[in-house]
Amino acid sequence: MAQPQQAERAYRDMVHEEFRRLAPIYDFFAMLVRGMRRRAAAMAGVPAGGRILDVCTGTGEQALAFARLGYQVDALDLSPDMLAVAARKDLEGRVRWHHGDATSLPFADDTFHLTTVSLALHDMPRPVRLAVLAEMRRVTRPDGRILVVDYGFPRSGPLRAFYRWFFGLFELDYFHDFLREDLEDLVSAAGLRVVRRARSHIHAFALLLCDPLKAGDGDA
């Protein structure tokens, strides 16, 4: 038990230290995927006025993309520095910002029409990834959906090798561990069923819209 606890403490320490450093410049690099944020918001299919939770929101680009479409949006992040950048961009106060841990969400069961995590799972050790997805499943309504956006390289071939090298130049410690498991296999291990998928940026990223299977569904 001690080893997983130590790994999770190391992860949280990394989040605070690395993202304190990255917060002032993060949006400069995030401009490259701004179009993907809009695409993710469009594919979610949330009913008008629906409630959305964006976990590990970072500087809030995905949360704000949903808010601009008129949804009720909550967003949460473990890094106060990243969250401060996000809140400063929300000039109209469209999003409710929360400082907190995505492995222990401060929301009741079955609250949201959609929960989403975007470009964050690859910065976590696998037990934390699974804990985050489990919490997202808990707070999502039975008729809701979960949207997962992250690296989704081809399973083999030269393009995968190039992406591993290129993105590995600037990604953090857990990136290569994340790549040992295909993203669809990860969400399946977390009890989610993919109902719609898309690719972006020449198959560098995957957008997976999932059903949040509950206990007793038989498919988890």
Secondary structure, 3 states (H helix, E strand, C coil): CHHHHHHHHHHHHHHHHHHHHHCCCHHHHHHHHHHHHHHHHHHCCCCCCCEEEEECCCCCHHHHHHHCCCCEEEEEECCHHHHHHHHHHCCCCCEEEEECCCCCCCCCCCCEEEEEEECCHHHCCHHHHHHHHHHHHHHEEEEEEEEEEEECCCCCCHHHHHHHHHHHCCCCCCHHHHCCCCHHHHHHHCCEEEEEEEEECCCCEEEEEEEECCCCCCCC
